[in-house]
């Protein structure tokens, strides 16, 4: 299934803002999963969180996007340079990675 969100619509802008506001609450040194953000925003599909984050690259923002990981505690980028950039930002916050590249969500997870 291919879901596209038209961020120009009033409802989607509101949803987009809601998602970004939740992510903005994630404290330094903690991570949150796409699913947690979706649940907090009352959204059924966590991919919508990913779509909202993907739109950040076209804006001047201060949202801590790098603190969002998948349900396994792993970075979800497809490109290695993006993975490394996110990993570096997380390491700067004191977050460590397991040998399989995952983050211990019990230790570093938000809420």
MIPAKOL-875876 format. One record per residue: x negated, y, z negated of N, C-alpha, C, O, CB in turn. Coordinates in steps of 0.001 Angstrom, whole numbers. Each point is the difference from the previous one (the first is absolute). Glycine has a CB too. Example, Ala and Ser with C-alpha at 12.3 -4.5 7.8 and 13.67 -1.06 7.14 Angstrom:
2
{r {-13190,-5690,-7800},{890,1190,0},{-900,1200,0},{-1036,-19,-665},{2928,-1154,-581}}
{r {-1542,2223,1966},{-820,1190,-60},{770,1090,-730},{-509,1108,-169},{-675,-1736,2314}}
***
This chain:
111
{r {-843,-1170,0},{843,1170,0},{-889,1233,0},{-960,73,-767},{2809,-1308,-445}}
{r {-1542,2195,2057},{-757,1236,98},{867,1138,-519},{996,367,624},{-2324,-1238,1357}}
{r {943,1428,-3128},{762,1081,-601},{-733,1302,241},{-1195,109,-275},{2150,-1650,-1479}}
{r {-245,2525,2265},{-578,1327,183},{803,981,-824},{1227,-75,-68},{-2051,-491,2392}}
{r {121,1475,-2942},{666,1021,-794},{-192,1333,687},{-1122,401,309},{770,-1697,-2451}}
{r {1445,1968,2374},{-63,1346,551},{-130,966,-1162},{987,315,-666},{398,-954,2705}}
{r {-2601,1109,-2284},{-248,857,-1154},{638,1376,173},{-2,801,-935},{-2133,-2030,530}}
{r {2670,1510,1567},{647,1288,226},{1406,39,-590},{541,1080,-238},{-1891,-817,2316}}
{r {1943,-1424,-2315},{1350,12,-545},{-26,395,-1472},{-957,-298,-716},{1649,-1471,2365}}
{r {349,2430,-2087},{64,507,-1369},{-121,-1135,-1018},{-734,131,-980},{2162,1771,1776}}
{r {-727,-3003,-579},{-36,-1115,-945},{-1382,-623,-90},{-457,-333,-1093},{2850,-100,1581}}
{r {-3064,271,645},{-1317,-605,-17},{-1025,940,-621},{-913,-461,-684},{1516,-864,2713}}
{r {-475,2629,-1808},{-902,935,-656},{164,-89,-1503},{-981,61,-742},{1068,1460,2727}}
{r {1143,-1665,-2437},{277,-132,-1422},{-612,-1297,-530},{-612,-1,-1068},{2746,1332,1333}}
{r {-1980,-2410,454},{-562,-1289,-394},{-1527,73,7},{-654,-475,-928},{2675,-721,1864}}
{r {-2575,1784,104},{-1446,176,123},{-526,776,-1204},{-997,-393,-606},{1165,349,3131}}
{r {489,1129,-2869},{-402,828,-1138},{107,-789,-1300},{-878,90,-858},{1636,1970,2081}}
{r {303,-2824,-1367},{184,-822,-1201},{-1152,-993,-154},{-545,-154,-1093},{3047,395,1305}}
{r {-2868,-904,862},{-1103,-967,-10},{-1305,691,-394},{-731,-487,-862},{1888,-880,2642}}
{r {-1440,2490,-1151},{-1256,709,-270},{-41,539,-1429},{-1061,26,-622},{917,585,3048}}
{r {1283,-184,-2943},{46,479,-1383},{-291,-1124,-992},{-661,220,-1014},{2317,1523,1705}}
{r {-1170,-2928,-403},{-280,-1154,-864},{-1488,-329,53},{-620,-228,-1039},{2955,-680,1413}}
{r {-2909,884,818},{-1424,-295,147},{-841,1050,-721},{-1036,-323,-582},{1488,-791,2792}}
{r {-13,2350,-2171},{-733,1086,-662},{-80,-201,-1516},{-877,566,-652},{1621,975,2474}}
{r {154,-2334,-2379},{11,-268,-1444},{-1011,-1072,-420},{-296,-138,-1187},{2695,784,1179}}
{r {-2923,-1399,965},{-932,-1079,-337},{-1285,629,-543},{-647,785,693},{1633,-2325,1103}}
{r {-1355,1199,-3027},{-1160,656,-612},{-1347,-468,548},{-121,-1079,579},{1494,1321,-2602}}
{r {-2347,582,1825},{-1395,-288,328},{-378,-1337,-636},{292,-244,-1170},{-865,2730,1312}}
{r {-78,-3348,639},{-452,-1283,-524},{1036,-1100,0},{-244,-1081,-535},{-1274,2363,-828}}
{r {2673,-1025,1955},{1059,-1007,92},{426,-166,1452},{-187,895,825},{975,-338,-3157}}
{r {-210,-1719,2629},{547,-257,1333},{1447,-440,-137},{446,-400,-1075},{-2726,-236,1968}}
{r {2996,718,206},{1399,-393,57},{209,-742,1317},{-708,252,975},{1457,1734,-2415}}
{r {210,-2890,1473},{257,-729,1242},{1086,701,816},{790,784,-525},{-1465,-2941,-593}}
{r {691,1852,2410},{1042,520,878},{1377,-389,-545},{936,799,25},{-2499,-940,1967}}
{r {1670,-1085,-2479},{1267,-490,-540},{446,754,-1241},{1189,268,-170},{-1748,-2482,1092}}
{r {-385,2558,-1790},{350,777,-1189},{545,1369,394},{995,466,-555},{-2763,-1676,-758}}
{r {1112,1840,2266},{456,1317,456},{1391,-129,608},{878,816,-278},{-3264,-77,703}}
{r {2590,-1757,402},{1314,-219,611},{1068,-191,-1074},{1085,573,89},{-2189,-1606,1922}}
{r {798,238,-3007},{952,-237,-1082},{323,1292,-748},{1165,281,-280},{-2039,-2618,56}}
{r {-148,3117,-97},{201,1289,-688},{859,953,829},{772,791,-541},{-2985,-1086,-594}}
{r {2063,204,2466},{735,892,898},{1344,-590,430},{709,590,816},{-2896,306,-16}}
{r {2535,-2061,-1352},{1242,-701,351},{72,-337,1484},{1024,200,653},{108,980,-2526}}
{r {-2245,-1695,2389},{-108,-407,1401},{-199,-1515,26},{-750,-542,-812},{-236,2805,1521}}
{r {1639,-2927,197},{-133,-1460,92},{-1262,-439,737},{-565,-1046,-317},{3037,904,274}}
{r {-2912,912,1003},{-1119,-403,856},{-1250,812,-321},{-50,1204,252},{1670,-1851,1552}}
{r {-2618,-16,-2356},{-1225,698,-403},{-786,542,1188},{-872,853,-172},{775,-2324,-1820}}
{r {397,985,3199},{-690,535,1182},{308,1479,211},{-796,723,599},{883,-2996,438}}
{r {1051,2718,-1521},{362,1415,126},{-1002,861,-769},{-306,1119,411},{2752,-1730,-162}}
{r {-2950,89,-1358},{-1031,712,-754},{-1240,154,879},{-602,1073,41},{1494,-1979,-2246}}
{r {-1264,-133,2889},{-1143,54,919},{203,1013,1105},{-931,716,369},{476,-3091,-869}}
{r {1671,2441,1033},{290,974,1053},{-126,1425,-530},{-522,878,688},{2056,-2533,413}}
{r {-1060,1881,-2314},{-107,1340,-601},{-1468,370,-187},{-395,1137,261},{2613,-1450,-1438}}
{r {-3026,-643,726},{-1425,265,-179},{-704,224,1330},{-906,829,92},{953,-2202,-2166}}
{r {358,648,3093},{-618,167,1323},{205,1415,527},{-848,523,723},{1221,-2957,-254}}
{r {736,3050,-822},{271,1362,453},{-849,1042,-708},{-51,1147,444},{2350,-1866,67}}
{r {-2959,360,-1589},{-842,956,-721},{-1195,464,820},{-492,1113,-185},{1203,-2190,-1927}}
{r {-1175,223,3016},{-1192,370,773},{241,1218,879},{-950,597,508},{260,-2982,-525}}
{r {1935,2753,198},{337,1162,826},{280,1235,-845},{498,1003,511},{429,-2547,1206}}
{r {-1244,1478,-3012},{314,1112,-897},{-1201,352,-868},{-971,-752,-90},{3379,53,75}}
{r {-2316,1839,-606},{-979,396,-1006},{622,-369,-1340},{926,672,-454},{-1915,1250,1881}}
{r {500,-2971,-2061},{656,-533,-1187},{-992,-263,-1130},{-1213,-30,208},{2944,-985,1267}}
{r {-1194,830,-2654},{-809,-373,-1159},{540,-1268,-648},{-336,-300,-1146},{-240,2713,771}}
{r {1390,-3143,1078},{578,-1237,-516},{-1102,-1060,-107},{-753,-197,954},{3020,761,69}}
{r {-2371,-1244,-2162},{-1040,-1023,-169},{359,-1306,721},{203,-1036,-634},{-788,2067,-1577}}
{r {656,-964,3508},{391,-1129,847},{-856,-1234,-250},{472,-1130,126},{295,2755,1585}}
{r {-2026,-1402,-2066},{-946,-1109,-154},{339,-907,-1183},{-562,-1088,-122},{-1180,2538,1139}}
{r {2643,-1019,-1877},{376,-795,-1169},{1106,-1013,302},{443,-712,-902},{-1103,2640,-517}}
{r {1105,-2002,2660},{1058,-939,393},{-644,-1209,685},{-748,139,968},{2440,1759,-702}}
{r {-1383,-3078,-790},{-550,-1253,531},{1142,-997,209},{1136,251,-402},{-3364,152,-774}}
{r {1918,-1520,1802},{1053,-991,226},{263,-829,-1255},{-677,177,-1013},{36,-269,3432}}
{r {1599,-790,-2359},{428,-767,-1183},{-1065,-943,-530},{108,-499,-1120},{2188,649,1976}}
{r {-3321,-393,-59},{-1105,-854,-430},{-1148,822,-587},{-1040,-545,-372},{1682,-1117,2133}}
{r {-442,2977,-1840},{-1050,879,-504},{-1077,276,1017},{-1124,352,-357},{1585,-1216,-1878}}
{r {-126,706,3501},{-985,213,1063},{356,1225,835},{1158,410,81},{-1611,-2875,-17}}
{r {-562,3024,544},{173,1127,904},{615,-527,1295},{-377,-1067,485},{-1601,2326,-1509}}
{r {2921,-509,1574},{765,-499,1147},{-348,618,1350},{724,-213,973},{1053,-188,-2577}}
{r {-2857,1154,1688},{-367,583,1289},{-449,-1069,982},{-472,-1064,-400},{-183,3170,-763}}
{r {801,-1822,2422},{-413,-936,1045},{-1446,252,448},{-670,-911,486},{3061,765,266}}
{r {-2868,1386,-920},{-1346,361,463},{-988,-34,-1164},{296,499,-1086},{697,938,2907}}
{r {-2159,-2024,-1594},{-998,-142,-1053},{-456,1329,-588},{-207,95,-1210},{-523,-2160,2328}}
{r {570,3102,-281},{-457,1279,-523},{1038,610,-938},{-364,648,-982},{-981,-294,3067}}
{r {2620,-550,-1800},{1062,484,-879},{29,-784,-1306},{228,569,-1068},{1099,121,3074}}
{r {-1556,-1989,-1919},{-50,-845,-1191},{-1138,473,-904},{176,153,-1209},{775,-2123,2500}}
{r {-2101,2196,-697},{-1160,423,-780},{219,1373,-629},{-400,234,-1140},{-1065,-1584,2648}}
{r {2098,2255,-768},{279,1340,-533},{915,-92,-1220},{-266,631,-1023},{-2,358,3331}}
{r {1339,-1768,-2208},{916,-158,-1118},{-707,-680,-1164},{166,413,-1148},{1780,-537,2734}}
{r {-2723,-901,-1311},{-724,-705,-1060},{-949,947,-731},{-103,-47,-1225},{269,-2092,2539}}
{r {-857,2995,-570},{-922,956,-613},{736,980,-910},{-474,313,-1092},{-1025,-528,3082}}
{r {2652,697,-1541},{788,913,-830},{441,-675,-1292},{-36,610,-1068},{818,570,3132}}
{r {-368,-2431,-1966},{430,-741,-1190},{-1176,-276,-939},{136,104,-1219},{1707,-1151,2567}}
{r {-2981,700,-785},{-1197,-249,-820},{-417,1269,-741},{-455,-67,-1142},{-295,-1712,2763}}
{r {903,2931,-975},{-320,1277,-651},{892,245,-1215},{-360,767,-893},{-385,147,3104}}
{r {1899,-1561,-2246},{928,129,-1125},{-216,-1106,-1044},{752,-109,-969},{912,1180,2520}}
{r {-2698,-1884,-1335},{-315,-1047,-965},{714,-1315,237},{-64,-902,-835},{-331,2691,-756}}
{r {1068,-1905,2713},{714,-1246,326},{-979,-970,639},{-720,358,932},{2914,880,-618}}
{r {-2218,-2456,-811},{-910,-1014,541},{785,-1036,797},{1208,-168,-165},{-2790,519,-1769}}
{r {859,-1026,2789},{582,-1002,884},{-510,-1383,-361},{-1152,-178,-395},{1344,1880,2221}}
{r {694,-2673,-1682},{-375,-1401,-191},{-799,-454,1229},{-82,728,989},{2155,-1182,-2437}}
{r {-2654,-734,1386},{-809,-498,1113},{815,-185,1279},{-558,43,1096},{-906,-1172,-2758}}
{r {2778,922,1535},{847,-167,1186},{510,1342,543},{805,29,931},{-129,-2278,-1807}}
{r {-1142,3353,294},{405,1323,468},{1264,533,-643},{480,1073,364},{-1556,-1640,1741}}
{r {1618,-171,-3056},{1226,449,-662},{-324,810,-1259},{-1118,-30,-513},{2332,-1987,1413}}
{r {-216,2728,-1371},{-86,766,-1230},{850,-729,-1036},{1100,-459,306},{-1472,2679,934}}
{r {-129,-2323,-2440},{750,-639,-1082},{1149,929,-390},{-209,1012,-670},{-1867,-2251,-177}}
{r {3291,888,1271},{1167,847,-246},{395,20,-1479},{624,958,-456},{156,-1455,2776}}
{r {-1131,-536,-3063},{259,7,-1442},{-836,1079,-678},{459,658,-933},{73,-3121,992}}
{r {-1734,2635,406},{-929,957,-593},{164,1413,538},{-9,969,-759},{-1560,-2837,450}}
{r {1721,1978,1633},{15,1312,644},{1369,427,513},{144,1104,525},{-2477,-1524,93}}
{r {3334,-433,-760},{1331,320,506},{688,1067,-828},{-173,86,-1215},{337,-2393,2078}}
{r {618,3114,-173},{771,1071,-633},{1318,-562,-509},{656,-777,696},{-1724,2510,805}}
{r {1450,-1357,-2678},{1245,-419,-681},{-40,-1442,-343},{955,-525,-573},{302,2243,1771}}
***
